[in-house]
Amino acid sequence: MQRKNDHIQEALKQTFMPNDFDKIRFEPVLLPETDIDKIDLSTEFLGQTFKYPVFINAMTGGTEKAHAINDHLSQLAAKHGLAMATGSAAITLRAPETKESFSVIRKNHPQGFILANIGADKSADNAAEIVAFLKADALQIHCNAPQEAVMPEGERNFIDWAANIKAMVQKVNVPTVVKNVGFGMTAQDIKTLKELGVKTIDVAGSGGTNFITIENARRNHPIDGFKSYGFSTVESLLEAEKVPGVEIIASGGIRNAYDVIKALNLGAKAVGLSRYFLELAVNYSLDEADALLIDFLDDLKKITALLGATNILELQEKPRLLDASLISFINQRP
Ligand SMILES: Cc1cc2nc3c(=O)[nH]c(=O)nc-3n(C[C@H](O)[C@H](O)[C@H](O)COP(=O)(O)O)c2cc1C
């Protein structure tokens, strides 16, 4: 359980850096002919319609600190009608005393859309148990092999993960989403998940919280030079464009409202933020966090209006300009 607190502490040490979202620009629109107050940013994902295309992505549970974070964030989620994912809830299966640090989310957000998070190393029965315990509306399965490999006490055997995912999708009676934890996905990954029966995928690329850096800080001998492993969220979204028929969620390195707009333009149906919300929970009172979130959600509307769009579909039609390194990435990919 100390690991959970280490993750929070190390994640907060990381500062938001420039990332691939800075390599995307839009044409300026001199006369947008839109009204900020008439912008409709509603979106449908995991079978439900939401007023805003952002949600609180998986983080924590299991400790007192985690309880406080989940308490704070679920109140924000309830107020603004945002979906919220729990942190990995597998710990509740072996340590029932940790349950309350997760169930506080359901308590604060009784009608809300909650995603129960579990690792791809776990069984379908485990997944069904946490979905039932949280009365979850969706199951979120994380594939965090790089994190496990760098983690001193991490998993070493990933052989069963694909079979576990397939079994979980078949077993649970709610929609499922498979995610990375900040290392992204290739088009082939997305095709493979589709073949396993997965309909919704969160690419969760690099550019934000870096779990190699976090786990390196917990090791005696860090793996030097490895933190650049993975595809960025932008690169992963460019990969996802090659695979039709999958619902794509973007997360990883979403620092501000403009990054959300860019991720939507790249085809995401919804955008998940972890680190952004972690800061809201830890560094601000509930009222201060609420004021920041109100501005953030309004900024989404403002940017959409400035680009001359009135909804997400129109936003997706806006031409984007990619810098030379992203063009080179596209040219090197099969
Ligand atoms: C403190 C912390 C704990 C996390 N724990 C989990 C977890 O239990 N399960 C999971 O799927 N992802 C977990 N993540 C990863 C996030 O869901 C996300 O994929 C990653 O942080 C990248 O997004 P970001 O740049 O917005 O932080 C965690 C992230 C943070 C910051």
Ligand as a Chemical Component Dictionary entry (heavy atoms), coordinates in Angstrom:
data_LIG
# 
_chem_comp.id                   LIG 
_chem_comp.type                 NON-POLYMER 
_chem_comp.pdbx_formal_charge   0 
_chem_comp.three_letter_code    LIG 
# 
loop_
_chem_comp_atom.comp_id 
_chem_comp_atom.atom_id 
_chem_comp_atom.alt_atom_id 
_chem_comp_atom.type_symbol 
_chem_comp_atom.charge 
_chem_comp_atom.model_Cartn_x 
_chem_comp_atom.model_Cartn_y 
_chem_comp_atom.model_Cartn_z 
_chem_comp_atom.pdbx_ordinal 
LIG C1  C1  C 0 -0.764 8.814  -8.902  1  
LIG C2  C2  C 0 -1.187 8.053  -10.114 2  
LIG C3  C3  C 0 -1.660 6.758  -9.983  3  
LIG C4  C4  C 0 -2.094 6.033  -11.098 4  
LIG N1  N1  N 0 -2.645 4.795  -10.926 5  
LIG C5  C5  C 0 -3.220 4.173  -11.997 6  
LIG C6  C6  C 0 -3.962 2.975  -11.823 7  
LIG O1  O1  O 0 -4.127 2.471  -10.726 8  
LIG N2  N2  N 0 -4.496 2.391  -12.933 9  
LIG C7  C7  C 0 -4.346 2.930  -14.181 10 
LIG O2  O2  O 0 -4.897 2.410  -15.148 11 
LIG N3  N3  N 0 -3.657 4.060  -14.362 12 
LIG C8  C8  C 0 -3.105 4.702  -13.316 13 
LIG N4  N4  N 0 -2.434 5.882  -13.509 14 
LIG C9  C9  C 0 -2.146 6.325  -14.892 15 
LIG C10 C10 C 0 -3.130 7.328  -15.411 16 
LIG O3  O3  O 0 -4.437 6.805  -15.526 17 
LIG C11 C11 C 0 -2.688 7.872  -16.791 18 
LIG O4  O4  O 0 -2.704 6.836  -17.742 19 
LIG C12 C12 C 0 -1.313 8.488  -16.745 20 
LIG O5  O5  O 0 -1.113 9.162  -15.529 21 
LIG C13 C13 C 0 -1.092 9.499  -17.866 22 
LIG O6  O6  O 0 -2.008 10.581 -17.773 23 
LIG P1  P1  P 0 -1.599 12.029 -17.210 24 
LIG O7  O7  O 0 -0.437 12.501 -18.043 25 
LIG O8  O8  O 0 -2.844 12.857 -17.383 26 
LIG O9  O9  O 0 -1.233 11.901 -15.774 27 
LIG C14 C14 C 0 -2.007 6.631  -12.400 28 
LIG C15 C15 C 0 -1.543 7.937  -12.530 29 
LIG C16 C16 C 0 -1.131 8.656  -11.413 30 
LIG C17 C17 C 0 -0.653 10.065 -11.594 31 
# 
loop_
_chem_comp_bond.comp_id 
_chem_comp_bond.atom_id_1 
_chem_comp_bond.atom_id_2 
_chem_comp_bond.value_order 
_chem_comp_bond.pdbx_ordinal 
LIG C1  C2  SING 1  
LIG C2  C3  SING 2  
LIG C2  C16 DOUB 3  
LIG C3  C4  DOUB 4  
LIG C4  N1  SING 5  
LIG C4  C14 SING 6  
LIG N1  C5  DOUB 7  
LIG C5  C6  SING 8  
LIG C5  C8  SING 9  
LIG C6  O1  DOUB 10 
LIG C6  N2  SING 11 
LIG N2  C7  SING 12 
LIG C7  O2  DOUB 13 
LIG C7  N3  SING 14 
LIG N3  C8  DOUB 15 
LIG C8  N4  SING 16 
LIG N4  C9  SING 17 
LIG N4  C14 SING 18 
LIG C9  C10 SING 19 
LIG C10 O3  SING 20 
LIG C10 C11 SING 21 
LIG C11 O4  SING 22 
LIG C11 C12 SING 23 
LIG C12 O5  SING 24 
LIG C12 C13 SING 25 
LIG C13 O6  SING 26 
LIG O6  P1  SING 27 
LIG P1  O7  DOUB 28 
LIG P1  O8  SING 29 
LIG P1  O9  SING 30 
LIG C14 C15 DOUB 31 
LIG C15 C16 SING 32 
LIG C16 C17 SING 33 
# 
